[in-house]
């Protein structure tokens, strides 16, 4: 672990982290913070211009597990956040989430 941190710190100005939701990005950012390592972070929705002189860290995940996690996250969010603050919701999303309750039920 220490070797990896030293490599990251040595190349920190040339590293970029692209955070893809529900793929462990918060854990990765927490890891960097534990070692007082500030890395330039982009969210997958940001306008990112590729630069051949930089190196990128991207964590991906099994697409089925990611879909289940994203569904569960949105389902939980619609129950816990007042509707007026339920950001990024799409038309009828809450109705669909409440009707099916799980991605398995939606798929069948």
C-alpha positions as CSV (number, residue, x, y, z in Angstrom):
1,X,0.0,0.0,0.0
2,X,2.8,2.4,0.9
3,X,4.5,1.8,-2.4
4,X,1.3,2.7,-4.3
5,X,0.9,5.9,-2.2
6,X,4.4,6.9,-2.9
7,X,3.9,6.4,-6.7
8,X,0.7,8.4,-6.6
9,X,2.3,11.2,-4.6
10,X,5.3,11.3,-7.0
11,X,3.0,11.6,-10.0
12,X,0.2,13.6,-8.3
13,X,0.3,16.5,-10.8
14,X,-0.2,14.1,-13.7
15,X,-3.0,12.0,-12.2
16,X,-6.7,12.5,-12.5
17,X,-9.4,10.5,-10.9
18,X,-12.7,10.1,-12.8
19,X,-15.5,9.2,-10.3
20,X,-18.2,7.0,-11.8
21,X,-21.2,6.8,-9.4
22,X,-21.8,3.6,-7.5
23,X,-18.4,2.2,-8.4
24,X,-16.5,2.8,-5.1
25,X,-15.4,6.4,-5.8
26,X,-16.1,7.6,-2.3
27,X,-14.0,4.9,-0.9
28,X,-11.1,5.8,-3.3
29,X,-11.4,9.5,-2.4
30,X,-11.4,8.5,1.3
31,X,-8.3,6.4,0.7
32,X,-6.5,9.5,-0.8
33,X,-7.6,11.6,2.1
34,X,-6.2,9.1,4.6
35,X,-2.8,9.7,3.1
36,X,-3.2,13.4,2.7
37,X,-3.1,13.1,-1.0
38,X,-5.0,15.7,-3.0
39,X,-5.8,14.4,-6.5
40,X,-7.8,16.3,-9.1
41,X,-11.2,14.6,-9.3
42,X,-13.8,14.7,-12.0
43,X,-17.3,13.2,-12.0
44,X,-18.3,11.1,-14.9
45,X,-20.7,13.9,-16.0
46,X,-18.1,16.6,-16.0
47,X,-16.7,17.8,-19.3
48,X,-13.3,16.0,-19.3
49,X,-10.8,16.7,-22.1
50,X,-8.4,13.8,-22.6
51,X,-4.7,14.8,-22.3
52,X,-2.0,12.4,-23.4
53,X,0.3,13.8,-20.8
54,X,-1.9,12.8,-17.9
55,X,-2.7,9.5,-16.3
56,X,-6.3,8.6,-15.3
57,X,-7.6,6.5,-12.5
58,X,-11.0,5.0,-13.2
59,X,-12.8,2.4,-11.1
60,X,-15.4,0.3,-12.9
61,X,-17.8,-2.3,-11.6
62,X,-19.8,-5.3,-12.7
63,X,-22.6,-3.7,-14.7
64,X,-25.4,-5.8,-13.2
65,X,-24.3,-5.1,-9.6
66,X,-23.9,-1.5,-10.5
67,X,-27.5,-1.3,-11.8
68,X,-28.9,-3.0,-8.7
69,X,-26.9,-0.6,-6.5
70,X,-28.0,2.5,-8.4
71,X,-31.7,1.3,-8.3
72,X,-31.4,0.7,-4.5
73,X,-29.7,4.1,-4.0
74,X,-32.5,6.0,-5.9
75,X,-35.2,4.0,-4.1
76,X,-33.7,4.8,-0.7
77,X,-33.2,8.5,-1.7
78,X,-36.9,8.9,-2.8
79,X,-38.0,7.7,0.7
80,X,-35.6,9.8,2.7
81,X,-35.5,13.1,0.9
82,X,-38.5,15.5,0.7
83,X,-39.8,15.5,-2.9
84,X,-38.9,19.1,-3.4
85,X,-35.3,18.3,-2.7
86,X,-35.2,15.0,-4.5
87,X,-32.6,16.2,-7.1
88,X,-32.0,14.8,-10.5
89,X,-35.3,12.9,-10.5
90,X,-36.9,12.1,-13.8
91,X,-40.6,12.3,-14.6
92,X,-42.4,9.4,-13.0
93,X,-39.2,8.0,-11.5
94,X,-40.6,8.0,-8.0
95,X,-43.8,6.2,-9.2
96,X,-41.7,3.5,-10.8
97,X,-39.4,3.1,-7.8
98,X,-42.4,2.8,-5.4
99,X,-44.3,0.4,-7.7
100,X,-41.4,-2.1,-8.3
101,X,-39.3,-1.6,-5.1
102,X,-36.5,-3.8,-6.5
103,X,-34.7,-4.0,-9.8
104,X,-35.5,-7.7,-9.9
105,X,-39.2,-7.0,-9.9
106,X,-38.8,-4.3,-12.6
107,X,-36.9,-6.8,-14.8
108,X,-39.7,-9.4,-14.8
